[in-house]
Amino acid sequence: MGRIFGIIAIIVLAVAGYFAWKTYGGGGMTQVASSGPPTLYQWEDYMDPPFLAAYKAQYKEDPNVKIFSDEDEAFATMRAGYKPDVMGPCYYEFPRWKEAGLIQPIDTSKLKNWSKISAALRNLPGMDAGNGKVWFVPHYWGNTSVTFRTDLAPEYVNKPSWEILFDPKYKGRIAVMDGVDDTVPLIASMIGVNAYNMTEDEWKKVQEKLREVVKQARMVTSDDTALAQGLASGELVAAITWRVTYATLHKEGKPVAYMNPPGGMFTYVCGLVMHKDPSDEAKALALIDSALSNEAAVYTIEHIGDEPANETALDKVPNATFEALGLSRDVDKFLKSGIFQQRLKDKDKIVNAWTEIHAGL
């Protein structure tokens, strides 16, 4: 008798399991979370609600979020054992994460928003992992240059030059970013050095110039808020910033300009990668797709000031928005108009040297 009841119990469990699969998995109905929320490790601006909305609608839960201030910090934290699910490095950085064995390829057939990404960005060299997979999914693009107060330094309004950072009049009233990928190439370019292909002698000259700019600086930080507040108050006259800092101040009506000197400003593309060992791959992919949504794309250009990789969503954005930010609808043309940020050779050596320099060592 006990054996008969055991067999009946097995049949009941099997039938229940089948209907659960039909309802929540194989039947195509609303998904039920099979694990805890995934973690997004990202720049601060890019974990705002519009980037998470589609994921939340699908899984009925909030993903975890953790901010990094720059990619060197993120890289060191993950090398030390931290395991997020989705991360947001820029194009010049992801190869280092790939070589360190921190990420895995992403199947683009599982991203419904992949086809909305500009072709110029979907075909960046080094992204392809074969068989329809990529190492890096472009998310947005922007610039690194100098934001300055036009009322406090009017002589630079019609003569944009990064030399403002070394102008003796503004000593103690300028700022540079602490990330090597932004400050080092910009300062190197001022003395005619290509930071992406430096000789040892050129690197020594760049280090001297970096020491010089640190002596000029009031602060060395990549904190958007600190840079924006310093420029807004007049504590800072000029600062190396991302376009988002300029966009914030411009929208507030502050008298600022974003320099586009001869030779062009620096341009970056940032994106999303997946950890080699995500807690739930389906959720990680959904989180990536969520960040690429049309709603997130419009939010990117209208509220942050960068331009989204999802160009389909931009059809509804008025030309006035692009003009106010100095952006172009032609992604390919814009990327070629300035200096495209690339991977720094011997980056660990450069990071160590720059850390010592801005620490005053």
N, C-alpha and C positions, 0 to 999 in steps of 0.2 A: 504493500500500500504506500509506504514512504517513497518508494522509487517512482510510483505513478504520479504522486503529488510533485515530486522533483521535476519530472519531465514536463508536467503541466506548467510549473513555474517558469521553466526555461522557455517554453513556447510563448507564454504571456510576455516575458521580458523581451523576446525577439520581436514580437508584434509591436510592442510599445516603442522599441528602438527604431523599427521601420517607419512608424508614423512620425516619430520625432525627426527622423532624417528627412522625410517628405515635407514636413512643416517648416523646418529651420535650415535645412541644407539643400538636399536634392530637389525639393519642390520649388525653389526659387523665391520663397517668401522672406520676410524680414529676418536678417541674421541676428542670432543671439550670441553675445560675447562668450567665447570659449576660454578666454584667458583675461588677465588684467589689462588695463589700458597700456598702450605703447608709450614710449617716451620720445619726444622731439627735442633734440639738442640743437639750438639755433640762435641766430642773432636776435636781439630783443624785439625789434620791430616786426619780425616775421613769424611771431607766434600770437599775433593779435587775433581776435575772434573770427574775422572773415576767412583766415587760412585754415581754421579748424572746423568751420561750420558744416561742411559736407561730411566730414568724418563723424561728427557728433550726430548728424541726422541718420547716418547709416548704422552706427553702433550704439546709439543712445547712451553715450558716456563721454566724459572729457578725457582727452589724452593727457599724459603728464608732460610738462614742459620744463626745460632747464636752459638757462641763458649762458652763452659764452661771449666774452668781450672781444676775442679774436681767435683765429684758427690755431695759433701756436699754443694758446691755453687749452683749447679743445683737444688738440693732438696729444699734448702731454697728459691730460686727464684720462683720455681713453687708453693711452699706452700704460697708464698706471692701473688699469683694470675696470674703469667705468664703462658700462655697456648700455648706451641708449639704443633705440631702434632705428630712428631716422635722424640724419644730421644735415646741416646746411653749409658746407664749405663753398668756397668760390672755385672757379675752374682751374686757377693756377695752383690750388692747394690739393685737390683730390688725388693726383698721382702719388703724392707722398703717403696719403692714407691707404691707397691701394697697395703700394709697395710694402707698407708695414703690416699688411694682412688684416686691416680693420674693416674693410667693406667687401660686399659681394655684388655681382651684376644684377641689374633690374630688368625684368621682362617687360618691355614696352607694350606688348599686346594686352597686358593686364592693367594698363593705364588708359582710361577712356579719354583723358585730356591730352595725351601725347601728341596727337595729330594737330592740335591747336597751337603747338609751339612753333615759332618761326623756323623755317627751313635752315636759315643761316645759323641758328643756334643748335638745331638737332644734328647738324653735321660738323660740329667743331672737332678738330683732330684729337685723337686719343680717347674719345668717349666710348667708341664702339667696343663691345665685348663679344661680338659674334652671335649668330642665331637669334637676331632680333632683340638682343639685350645690350644694355649700356651700363657703364660704371657711374655715370653722372647724368642727372636729369636737370636741364637748365630751368631756372625758376624766375629770375629777373636779372636786369643789368643796369649799370649806372656808372658813375664817374668818381674819381678822386682828383681834387684840385684844391685851390685856395679860395675860401669864402672870406670876403673882407668888407669892412664898413666903408661905403662910398662917401659918407659925410666926414669921416675921420681921416681918410687917405684919398682925397679927391684926385691927387696927381696920378693915381693908378687906374682911374675910370676908363680913360681912352688909351692907356698904355699898359695893358695887363701883363704883369711879369711876376714870376715867383720870387724875384729879388726882393719883394716886399718883406719876406721873412728875414732878410739880412739887413734891412734898412736901419741904420743906427737910431733914427728918430723913434722907432717903434720897439726898441729893446725892452724886454719885459712885458710886451703887450702882444706877443704872437704865441701861437701854439702849434705843436706838431703831434701827429698820431704815434702811439707806441707800437703799432703793428709794423713789422719790417716790410710787408708787401706794399704798404702805402708810402711810408716816409722815405725809405731807402732809395727806391727807383726815382722818386720825384727829386730828391736832393742830388742824386747822381746825375740826372739829366741836366741839371743846372751847370755842371762843369763838363758837359759833353761826354759823359760816361754812360754806356748801355749797361744797366745793372744786371741784365739777364745774361751778359756775356763778358764779365769783367776779368781783366788780368789781375795778378796779385798787386802790381804797382798801382793800378787804377783803384783797387779796393782800398789801398792805404790812403789815397787821395780822398776817396769818398768818406772814409772814417774821419779824416780831418775836418771835412765840411760838416759832417754830422755833429762833431764836437762843437763847431762854431755855432750851429743853429740851436743846439741845446743851451748854450750860453745866452742866446737871444730870447729863449722861450720863457714864458710865464708858467706854462704847463705842458706836459707830455702825456697825452691821454687819447683814447679812442672812444671815450664816453660822449655820445651824441648830446646828451642833456647838458653836460658841463661845458662843452664847446658852444652850444647854442646860447646858453645863459651868459657865458663870457662875452660873446659877440653882441648879444642883445643889450647888455648893460654898458658896453664900451670898455670893459676891463680888457677885452681883446680887440685889437684892430684887424688882425688877420689870423687865419688858422688853416692848416691842412685839414680838410674835411671830406666826407662823402657828400654826394649830392643831396642826400636826405636832410642834412643840417641846413644847407642853403634853402631847400624847399620849405622847411619849417619856418625859418625866419622871413622868407619872402611872403608866405601866406599871412604872417602876422603883421605885414606892412613895415618891417624893419628896412632901413636903407642899406641893403647888402647887394653884392654882385658875386657871381661865381666865375672865376677867371678861366678864360680859354686863350692862353698865350700862343704865340707862334709855335708851331709844332704840335699843338693840340693838348688836351688834357688826357689823363690816364682813364682807361675804360676797363671795367671788370664785368664778368658774368658770374653770378652765383647760382647755386642749384641745390639739389637734394641727393643724398646717397643713402644706401641701406647698410646697416651693420652686418657683418659676416654671420652673426648669430642672433637674429631678432627674436624677441619673445613670441611673436606671432607674425609670420610673414604676410598674411592676408591683411592684417591690420596696418602693418607698416606700409604696404602698397596703397591702402586706402588713405592713409595720412599724407602720402606724397601726392596722390591724385587730388585730395582736398585742397592742397596748397596751390594747385594749378587751375582751380575752378575759375569760371568767368567772374564770379563775384569777387574772388580774391585778386584777380588781375586788375579789375577796375579800382579796387581799394588801393592797390600798390601804387598806381600812378596818381590817383586823386588825393590820397591821404599820406603816402610815404614820400613820393617824389621820384622813385626809381621807375623804370619801364619794365613791365612784366614780359616773360617769355611767351605767354599765351597771347598771340597777336590777334586771334579771332575776336576776343572780348573787346579789343580796342576800337572796333568799328563803331561802337556806340559812344566813344569818348570824343568830345568836341575838339577841333583843332586848337582852340584857345588854350586848352589845358596843356597841350604839347608846347605851344609857343611860350607860355608863361614859365615853363620849366626849362626851356632851351633844348627840348628833346625832339626827336624825329620819328616819323612813322616808318621810315626806311631803316630797319635794324642793320642790315648789311653795310649800308653807306656810313651809318654813324659809327659802327665798330671800326671801320677803316679810316675814320677821320682823325683819330688821335693815336695814343700809344696804348696798345692792348697789353694788359697786365698778364705776365707769363710766370712760369715757375722760376724761382731763384735757385741758381746752382749753389751747392754747398750751403743750403739754407740754415742748417743747424749752427754752422760757424758764424753766419751773419747774425742770427738771432742772439747768440751769446755775446758777440761784440757790441751790437746795438744796445742790449740790456745793460752792459757795463757802462757804455757811453752815456745813456740817459739817466743812469743812476749816479753819474758823476765820478765814476771810478777811473 
